[in-house]
């Protein structure tokens, strides 16, 4: 599948079948995250592989959407801020790196026939507790991972002309 097709086919899945994710597919998704470019190749991140069925109440506290509990796997990208590259103006690129890692994983998942849903509005305190995160490790992004139960709906996107500025704003 071409990259263009992957980008077009990817959508936010909010209903999952009960089928497990095969270990080789999970490994391929994680490998895509490992290979993602990061600022100065610092790779100041870690990925938690979690199974919502093991602690449904805790996962519901983490993100109170029933469809989260349908997914057989949840991936959480965490940053290690002190190991990330920082530019001359003091901007830490850990969160940017985490977004790139997540994007690589969701595109790899799409290629493998798996669905994902990018989640940032979760409770970080619950994530810290649930995933036993040590000091200095911050949960930044999550995605569900599994087989979609429903077909993709229509994607609404702004026209390119509303988003692109030639030379200056």
Secondary structure, 3 states (H helix, E strand, C coil): CCHHHHHHHCCECCCECCCCCCHHHHHHHHHHHHCCCCHHHCCCEEEEEECHHHCHHHHHHHCCCHHHHHCCEEEEEEEEHHHCCECCCCCECHHHHHHHHHHHHHHHHHHCCCEEEEECCCCHHHHHHHCCCCCCEEEEEEEEEECECCCCCCCCCCCHHHCCCCCCC
